[in-house]
Amino acid sequence: SIKIANLNNVVGNFYKDNQVEMSFESTKGIYNEETQEIILYENVFVVLKDETSLKADKLIFEIKTKTLNVEGNVIINKKHKFMATAERALIDSDYSRFKIMGKTSSKVYD
C-alpha cells in the first residue's frame, strides 16, 4: 500500500551540524513514503542559510539525495545582490548552489 500524508500549513527546517541550513513553508503539501519525497505545492517559500529566498508554485524535496527541484514561477532573491526568475530550478544538497532552467532572467546588483 502506498503511504501518502497530506500536509497543511507546512513550516519546517532542515539542519546540518545543529545549524539551520534551510527553512520552508507552504500552505499545501504531501509526503510520499514510497518515493521518499516531500512535495509542497501552494504558496511555497524557502529561505537558505545565506539569506537567499525563493518562491515557487511547487517544490519537490528528495529525501535520499537532499536535492530540491523547484517548478513554476520561480523567483530567487539574494538580499541586495541578485534576483532571478525561472521556470525551474535545482538546488544542491548543501543548499549553496542552484541552477535555473527554462525561460530565465537574472539581475545582479552592485
DSSP file with accessible surface (Angstrom, degrees, kcal/mol):
  #  RESIDUE AA STRUCTURE BP1 BP2  ACC     N-H-->O    O-->H-N    N-H-->O    O-->H-N    TCO  KAPPA ALPHA  PHI   PSI    X-CA   Y-CA   Z-CA
    1    1 A S              0   0  148      0, 0.0     2,-0.4     0, 0.0     0, 0.0   0.000 360.0 360.0 360.0 139.4    0.0    0.0    0.0
    2    2 A I        -     0   0  106     31,-0.0     2,-0.7     1,-0.0    30,-0.0  -0.644 360.0-148.6 -80.2 131.0    1.2    3.5   -0.9
    3    3 A K        +     0   0  120     -2,-0.4    30,-2.7     2,-0.0    31,-0.5  -0.899  25.8 165.0-107.2 111.1    1.6    5.7    2.2
    4    4 A I  E     -A   32   0A  88     -2,-0.7     2,-0.5    28,-0.2    28,-0.2  -0.990  19.0-159.7-127.4 132.0    0.9    9.3    1.5
    5    5 A A  E     -A   31   0A  42     26,-2.6    26,-2.5    -2,-0.4     2,-0.4  -0.941  14.5-137.6-110.5 130.5    0.3   12.0    4.1
    6    6 A N  E     -A   30   0A 123     -2,-0.5     2,-0.4    24,-0.2    24,-0.3  -0.715  21.1-156.1 -82.9 137.1   -1.5   15.3    3.2
    7    7 A L  E     -A   29   0A  49     22,-3.5    22,-2.1    -2,-0.4     2,-0.4  -0.946   9.2-169.5-118.1 135.8    0.2   18.3    4.8
    8    8 A N  E    S-A   28   0A 100     -2,-0.4    20,-0.2    20,-0.2    19,-0.1  -0.978  70.6  -0.5-125.0 140.6   -1.4   21.7    5.5
    9    9 A N  E    S-     0   0A 119     18,-2.1     2,-0.3    -2,-0.4    18,-0.2   0.946  84.3-163.6  47.8  59.4    0.3   24.9    6.5
   10   10 A V  E     +A   26   0A  22     16,-2.2    16,-2.0    -3,-0.2     2,-0.4  -0.564  18.3 171.0 -78.0 130.9    3.7   23.2    6.5
   11   11 A V  E     +A   25   0A 114     -2,-0.3     2,-0.3    14,-0.2    14,-0.2  -0.992  15.9 145.3-137.2 131.4    6.6   25.0    8.2
   12   12 A G  E     -A   24   0A  16     12,-2.4    12,-2.6    -2,-0.4     2,-0.3  -0.986  34.0-138.6-160.2 170.2    9.9   23.3    8.7
   13   13 A N  E     -A   23   0A  68     -2,-0.3     2,-0.4    10,-0.2    10,-0.2  -0.976  11.0-145.5-131.5 147.5   13.7   23.5    8.9
   14   14 A F  E     -A   22   0A  45      8,-2.8     7,-3.2    -2,-0.3     8,-1.4  -0.957  25.0-157.6-110.8 135.5   16.5   21.3    7.6
   15   15 A Y  E     -A   20   0A 143     -2,-0.4     2,-0.3     5,-0.2     5,-0.2  -0.796  18.8-178.1-114.1 152.7   19.5   21.1    9.9
   16   16 A K  E >  S-A   19   0A  95      3,-2.4     3,-1.7    -2,-0.3    -2,-0.0  -0.946  81.2  -7.7-145.7 127.8   23.2   20.2    9.4
   17   17 A D  T 3  S-     0   0  138     -2,-0.3     3,-0.1     1,-0.3    -1,-0.0   0.908 129.0 -58.5  50.9  46.3   25.6   20.1   12.4
   18   18 A N  T 3  S+     0   0  159      1,-0.2     2,-0.4     0, 0.0    -1,-0.3   0.677 116.0 114.6  59.9  18.7   22.9   21.6   14.6
   19   19 A Q  E <  S-A   16   0A 131     -3,-1.7    -3,-2.4     0, 0.0     2,-0.5  -0.947  74.9-112.3-116.4 142.4   22.6   24.7   12.3
   20   20 A V  E     +A   15   0A  59     -2,-0.4    -5,-0.2    -5,-0.2     3,-0.1  -0.596  34.4 176.3 -72.8 121.0   19.5   25.6   10.3
   21   21 A E  E     +     0   0A  17     -7,-3.2    28,-1.9    -2,-0.5     2,-0.3   0.746  66.7   1.9 -92.4 -33.1   20.5   25.1    6.6
   22   22 A M  E     -AB  14  48A   2     -8,-1.4    -8,-2.8    26,-0.2    -1,-0.4  -0.978  57.2-158.3-158.4 140.3   17.1   25.9    5.1
   23   23 A S  E     -AB  13  47A  42     24,-2.7    24,-2.6    -2,-0.3     2,-0.3  -0.937  18.8-178.7-119.1 148.2   13.6   26.9    6.3
   24   24 A F  E     -AB  12  46A  22    -12,-2.6   -12,-2.4    -2,-0.4     2,-0.3  -0.978  11.5-176.2-145.3 155.2   10.5   26.4    4.3
   25   25 A E  E     +AB  11  45A  99     20,-2.3    20,-2.5    -2,-0.3     2,-0.3  -0.988   8.2 163.4-148.6 154.8    6.8   27.0    4.4
   26   26 A S  E     -A   10   0A   5    -16,-2.0   -16,-2.2    -2,-0.3    17,-0.2  -0.949  37.5-133.3-164.9 147.4    3.8   26.1    2.2
   27   27 A T  E    S+     0   0A  36     15,-2.3   -18,-2.1    -2,-0.3     2,-0.3   0.767  93.5  26.6 -80.8 -22.6    0.0   26.0    2.6
   28   28 A K  E     +AC   8  42A  74     14,-0.8    13,-2.1   -20,-0.2    14,-0.8  -0.993  69.4 139.2-139.2 147.9   -0.3   22.6    1.0
   29   29 A G  E     -AC   7  40A   0    -22,-2.1   -22,-3.5    -2,-0.3     2,-0.3  -0.983  29.6-136.9-168.8 172.2    1.9   19.6    0.6
   30   30 A I  E     -AC   6  39A  37      9,-2.7     9,-3.0    -2,-0.3     2,-0.5  -0.987   7.4-147.3-139.2 150.4    2.2   15.8    0.6
   31   31 A Y  E     -AC   5  38A  66    -26,-2.5   -26,-2.6    -2,-0.3     2,-0.7  -0.988  13.1-162.2-115.5 122.4    4.7   13.4    1.9
   32   32 A N  E  >> -AC   4  37A  22      5,-2.9     5,-1.7    -2,-0.5     4,-1.0  -0.919   5.6-170.0-107.6 109.8    5.1   10.2   -0.1
   33   33 A E  T  45S+     0   0   83    -30,-2.7    -1,-0.2    -2,-0.7   -29,-0.1   0.865  84.1  55.2 -67.4 -35.9    6.7    7.4    1.9
   34   34 A E  T  45S+     0   0  128    -31,-0.5    -1,-0.2     1,-0.2   -30,-0.1   0.938 118.3  31.3 -65.4 -47.1    7.2    5.2   -1.1
   35   35 A T  T  45S-     0   0   61      2,-0.1    -1,-0.2    28,-0.0    -2,-0.2   0.525 103.6-128.6 -88.5  -5.7    9.1    7.7   -3.3
   36   36 A Q  T  <5 +     0   0   54     -4,-1.0    27,-2.4     1,-0.2    28,-0.5   0.945  62.0 136.0  56.8  49.8   10.7    9.4   -0.2
   37   37 A E  E   < -CD  32  62A  49     -5,-1.7    -5,-2.9    25,-0.2     2,-0.5  -0.974  48.8-154.0-128.9 144.6    9.6   12.8   -1.4
   38   38 A I  E     -CD  31  61A  33     23,-2.2    23,-3.2    -2,-0.4     2,-0.5  -0.983  19.6-166.5-110.6 124.4    8.0   15.8    0.2
   39   39 A I  E     -CD  30  60A  24     -9,-3.0    -9,-2.7    -2,-0.5     2,-0.4  -0.969   6.4-170.9-116.9 120.6    6.1   17.9   -2.3
   40   40 A L  E     +CD  29  59A   1     19,-2.7    19,-2.9    -2,-0.5   -11,-0.3  -0.925  12.0 167.2-106.7 134.8    5.0   21.4   -1.5
   41   41 A Y  E     +     0   0A  99    -13,-2.1     2,-0.3    -2,-0.4   -12,-0.2   0.263  47.8  60.2-141.7  20.4    2.6   22.9   -4.0
   42   42 A E  E    S-C   28   0A  80    -14,-0.8   -15,-2.3     1,-0.1   -14,-0.8  -0.927 113.9 -13.6-150.8 127.4    0.9   26.1   -2.7
   43   43 A N  S    S-     0   0  115     -2,-0.3     2,-0.4   -17,-0.2    14,-0.1   0.926  80.4-168.7  50.9  52.5    2.5   29.4   -1.6
   44   44 A V  E     + E   0  56A   3     12,-1.2    12,-1.4   -18,-0.1     2,-0.4  -0.573  12.0 173.7 -78.6 128.6    5.9   27.8   -1.4
   45   45 A F  E     -BE  25  55A  64    -20,-2.5   -20,-2.3    -2,-0.4     2,-0.4  -0.997   4.3-179.0-138.2 129.8    8.5   30.0    0.3
   46   46 A V  E     -BE  24  54A   0      8,-2.7     8,-2.6    -2,-0.4     2,-0.4  -0.983  10.7-165.5-130.8 140.6   12.1   28.9    1.1
   47   47 A V  E     -BE  23  53A  52    -24,-2.6   -24,-2.7    -2,-0.4     6,-0.2  -0.995  13.5-151.9-126.0 126.5   15.0   30.7    2.8
   48   48 A L  E >   -B   22   0A   7      4,-3.3     3,-2.0    -2,-0.4   -26,-0.2  -0.526  33.2-100.6 -91.5 166.4   18.5   29.3    2.6
   49   49 A K  T 3  S+     0   0  101    -28,-1.9   -27,-0.1     1,-0.3    -1,-0.1   0.755 120.7  57.4 -60.1 -24.6   21.2   29.8    5.2
   50   50 A D  T 3  S-     0   0   58     45,-0.3    -1,-0.3   -29,-0.2     3,-0.1   0.201 123.7-100.7 -93.8  19.0   22.9   32.6    3.2
   51   51 A E  S <  S+     0   0  111     -3,-2.0    28,-0.7     1,-0.3     2,-0.4   0.594  75.1 145.7  73.5  13.4   19.7   34.6    3.2
   52   52 A T  E     - F   0  78A   4     26,-0.2    -4,-3.3    -4,-0.1     2,-0.3  -0.692  32.0-161.6 -75.7 132.1   18.8   33.6   -0.4
   53   53 A S  E     -EF  47  77A  28     24,-3.1    24,-2.8    -2,-0.4     2,-0.4  -0.870   7.4-166.7-118.0 156.4   15.0   33.3   -0.6
   54   54 A L  E     -EF  46  76A   2     -8,-2.6    -8,-2.7    -2,-0.3     2,-0.4  -1.000   8.7-169.5-145.2 134.9   12.9   31.5   -3.1
   55   55 A K  E     +EF  45  75A 120     20,-2.4    20,-2.5    -2,-0.4     2,-0.3  -0.961  22.4 150.9-121.3 147.1    9.2   31.5   -4.1
   56   56 A A  E     -E   44   0A   8    -12,-1.4   -12,-1.2    -2,-0.4    17,-0.2  -0.980  52.5-114.5-163.3 168.1    7.7   28.9   -6.5
   57   57 A D  S    S+     0   0   79     15,-2.2     2,-0.3    14,-0.9    15,-0.2   0.805  99.4  12.9 -77.7 -31.7    4.5   27.1   -7.4
   58   58 A K  E     - G   0  71A  73     13,-1.9    13,-2.7    14,-0.3     2,-0.4  -0.999  57.9-168.7-151.6 141.7    5.9   23.7   -6.4
   59   59 A L  E     -DG  40  70A   4    -19,-2.9   -19,-2.7    -2,-0.3     2,-0.5  -1.000   5.3-164.0-132.8 131.5    8.9   22.2   -4.6
   60   60 A I  E     -DG  39  69A  21      9,-3.2     9,-2.7    -2,-0.4     2,-0.6  -0.975   6.4-164.5-116.4 116.1    9.9   18.6   -4.6
   61   61 A F  E     -DG  38  68A   9    -23,-3.2   -23,-2.2    -2,-0.5     2,-0.8  -0.909   8.6-151.7-102.3 117.1   12.4   17.6   -1.9
   62   62 A E  E  >> -DG  37  67A  59      5,-2.4     4,-2.2    -2,-0.6     5,-0.6  -0.811   4.1-160.1 -89.5 111.0   14.0   14.2   -2.5
   63   63 A I  T  45S+     0   0   49    -27,-2.4    -1,-0.2    -2,-0.8   -26,-0.1   0.889  85.9  52.0 -62.0 -40.0   14.9   12.9    1.0
   64   64 A K  T  45S+     0   0  162    -28,-0.5    -1,-0.2     1,-0.2   -27,-0.1   0.919 124.2  25.9 -64.1 -46.0   17.5   10.4   -0.2
   65   65 A T  T  45S-     0   0   71      2,-0.1    -1,-0.2    -3,-0.0    -2,-0.2   0.584  94.8-136.9 -94.8 -12.3   19.6   12.9   -2.2
   66   66 A K  T  <5 +     0   0  114     -4,-2.2     2,-0.3     1,-0.2    -3,-0.2   0.725  56.2 140.4  60.3  22.5   18.5   16.0   -0.2
   67   67 A T  E   < -G   62   0A  30     -5,-0.6    -5,-2.4    27,-0.1     2,-0.5  -0.670  45.6-139.1 -94.7 155.3   18.1   17.9   -3.5
   68   68 A L  E     -GH  61  91A   0     23,-2.1    23,-2.7    -2,-0.3     2,-0.5  -0.961   9.6-165.2-115.6 124.7   15.3   20.4   -4.2
   69   69 A N  E     -GH  60  90A  44     -9,-2.7    -9,-3.2    -2,-0.5     2,-0.4  -0.954  13.9-168.3-105.5 124.7   13.5   20.6   -7.5
   70   70 A V  E     -GH  59  89A   1     19,-3.1    19,-2.5    -2,-0.5     2,-0.3  -0.931   6.1-176.9-118.9 136.5   11.5   23.8   -7.8
   71   71 A E  E     +GH  58  88A  69    -13,-2.7   -13,-1.9    -2,-0.4   -14,-0.9  -0.979  36.9  29.0-137.0 147.2    9.0   24.4  -10.5
   72   72 A G  E    S-     0   0A  22     15,-2.8   -15,-2.2    -2,-0.3   -14,-0.3   0.813 112.7  -1.2  81.3 112.4    6.7   27.2  -11.7
   73   73 A N  E    S-     0   0A 118    -17,-0.2     2,-0.3     1,-0.2    14,-0.2   0.886  81.1-169.5  48.6  48.5    7.1   31.0  -11.5
   74   74 A V  E     - H   0  86A   1     12,-2.1    12,-1.9   -18,-0.1     2,-0.4  -0.542  10.4-176.8 -74.0 129.1   10.4   30.6   -9.6
   75   75 A I  E     -FH  55  85A  65    -20,-2.5   -20,-2.4    -2,-0.3     2,-0.5  -0.991   2.4-171.6-128.1 121.7   11.7   33.8   -8.1
   76   76 A I  E     -FH  54  84A   1      8,-3.1     8,-2.6    -2,-0.4     2,-0.4  -0.960   4.5-176.5-116.1 129.1   15.1   33.7   -6.3
   77   77 A N  E     -FH  53  83A  62    -24,-2.8   -24,-3.1    -2,-0.5     2,-0.5  -0.985  14.4-169.7-125.6 136.4   16.3   36.7   -4.3
   78   78 A K  E >>  -FH  52  82A  47      4,-2.8     3,-2.9    -2,-0.4     4,-1.6  -0.991  49.0 -94.7-122.5 119.9   19.6   37.3   -2.6
   79   79 A K  T 34 S-     0   0  120    -28,-0.7     4,-0.1    -2,-0.5   -27,-0.0   0.005  95.3 -24.3 -39.0 114.8   19.5   40.4   -0.4
   80   80 A H  T 34 S+     0   0  160      1,-0.1    -1,-0.3     2,-0.1     3,-0.1   0.627 129.5  78.8  56.9  15.3   20.9   43.3   -2.4
   81   81 A K  T <4 S-     0   0  118     -3,-2.9    28,-3.3     1,-0.4     2,-0.3   0.738  97.7 -24.5-117.1 -52.1   22.9   41.0   -4.6
   82   82 A F  E  <  -HI  78 108A  48     -4,-1.6    -4,-2.8    26,-0.3    -1,-0.4  -0.996  38.8-153.1-158.7 165.3   20.8   39.5   -7.3
   83   83 A M  E     -HI  77 107A  48     24,-2.3    24,-2.9    -2,-0.3     2,-0.4  -0.994  17.7-177.8-139.1 139.5   17.3   38.4   -8.4
   84   84 A A  E     -HI  76 106A   2     -8,-2.6    -8,-3.1    -2,-0.3     2,-0.3  -0.990  10.5-161.7-137.6 146.0   16.5   35.6  -10.8
   85   85 A T  E     +HI  75 105A  41     20,-2.7    20,-2.1    -2,-0.4     2,-0.3  -0.945  21.8 157.7-122.3 151.2   13.3   34.3  -12.3
   86   86 A A  E     -H   74   0A   8    -12,-1.9   -12,-2.1    -2,-0.3    18,-0.2  -0.982  49.7-123.2-161.2 164.3   12.9   30.9  -13.9
   87   87 A E  E    S+     0   0A  93     14,-1.4   -15,-2.8    -2,-0.3     2,-0.3   0.824  99.7   6.5 -79.3 -36.7   10.5   28.1  -14.9
   88   88 A R  E     -HJ  71 101A 108     13,-1.9    13,-3.1   -17,-0.2     2,-0.3  -0.980  63.5-171.4-143.8 156.8   12.5   25.6  -12.9
   89   89 A A  E     -HJ  70 100A   1    -19,-2.5   -19,-3.1    -2,-0.3     2,-0.4  -0.990  11.4-151.4-148.0 151.7   15.4   25.4  -10.5
   90   90 A L  E     -HJ  69  99A  55      9,-2.4     9,-2.5    -2,-0.3     2,-0.5  -0.996  11.3-162.0-123.9 127.0   17.5   22.7   -8.9
   91   91 A I  E     -HJ  68  98A   1    -23,-2.7   -23,-2.1    -2,-0.4     7,-0.2  -0.937  21.1-123.6-112.4 131.0   19.2   23.4   -5.5
   92   92 A D    >   -     0   0   28      5,-2.4     3,-1.9    -2,-0.5   -26,-0.0  -0.119  29.4 -97.6 -73.6 171.7   22.0   21.1   -4.5
   93   93 A S  T 3  S+     0   0   62      1,-0.3    -1,-0.1     2,-0.1   -26,-0.0   0.670 121.8  48.9 -69.9 -19.3   22.1   19.1   -1.3
   94   94 A D  T 3  S-     0   0   48      3,-0.1    -1,-0.3   -78,-0.0    -2,-0.1   0.319 106.3-126.2-102.4  15.0   24.2   21.5    0.8
   95   95 A Y  S <  S+     0   0    8     -3,-1.9   -45,-0.3     2,-0.2   -46,-0.1   0.777  82.2 106.4  56.6  31.4   21.9   24.4   -0.3
   96   96 A S  S    S+     0   0   52      1,-0.2     2,-0.4   -47,-0.1    -1,-0.1   0.626  73.0  40.8-112.1 -19.3   24.7   26.6   -1.5
   97   97 A R        -     0   0  162     -5,-0.0    -5,-2.4     2,-0.0     2,-0.3  -0.969  59.4-177.4-131.3 147.8   24.3   26.3   -5.3
   98   98 A F  E     -J   91   0A  62     -2,-0.4     2,-0.4    -7,-0.2    -7,-0.2  -0.981  15.6-147.2-142.2 157.3   21.4   26.4   -7.6
   99   99 A K  E     -J   90   0A 125     -9,-2.5    -9,-2.4    -2,-0.3     2,-0.4  -0.986  13.5-150.6-122.5 129.1   20.8   26.0  -11.3
  100  100 A I  E     -J   89   0A  46     -2,-0.4     2,-0.3   -11,-0.2   -11,-0.2  -0.829  20.4-177.7-101.6 142.9   18.0   27.9  -13.1
  101  101 A M  E     +J   88   0A  48    -13,-3.1   -13,-1.9    -2,-0.4   -14,-1.4  -0.888  38.4  25.7-137.7 166.8   16.3   26.4  -16.2
  102  102 A G  S    S-     0   0   44     -2,-0.3     2,-0.6   -15,-0.2    -2,-0.0  -0.515 117.5  -1.1  80.1-151.4   13.7   27.1  -18.8
  103  103 A K  S    S+     0   0  173     -2,-0.2     2,-0.3   -17,-0.0   -16,-0.3  -0.620  88.4 173.8 -73.8 115.1   12.9   30.7  -19.5
  104  104 A T        -     0   0   70     -2,-0.6     2,-0.3   -18,-0.2   -18,-0.2  -0.872  24.0-178.7-126.3 158.9   15.1   32.6  -17.2
  105  105 A S  E     -I   85   0A  58    -20,-2.1   -20,-2.7    -2,-0.3     2,-0.3  -0.977   9.1-174.0-147.1 150.7   16.1   36.2  -16.3
  106  106 A S  E     -I   84   0A  82     -2,-0.3     2,-0.4   -22,-0.2   -22,-0.2  -0.998  10.6-162.7-147.8 149.7   18.6   37.5  -13.8
  107  107 A K  E     -I   83   0A 124    -24,-2.9   -24,-2.3    -2,-0.3     2,-0.4  -0.996   7.8-158.4-130.2 133.8   19.7   40.8  -12.4
  108  108 A V  E     -I   82   0A 122     -2,-0.4     2,-0.3   -26,-0.2   -26,-0.3  -0.944   9.2-154.8-113.4 133.9   22.9   41.4  -10.4
  109  109 A Y              0   0  108    -28,-3.3    -2,-0.0    -2,-0.4     0, 0.0  -0.819 360.0 360.0-106.3 146.3   23.2   44.5   -8.2
  110  110 A D              0   0  205     -2,-0.3   -28,-0.0   -28,-0.0   -30,-0.0  -0.611 360.0 360.0-109.6 360.0   26.4   46.1   -7.2
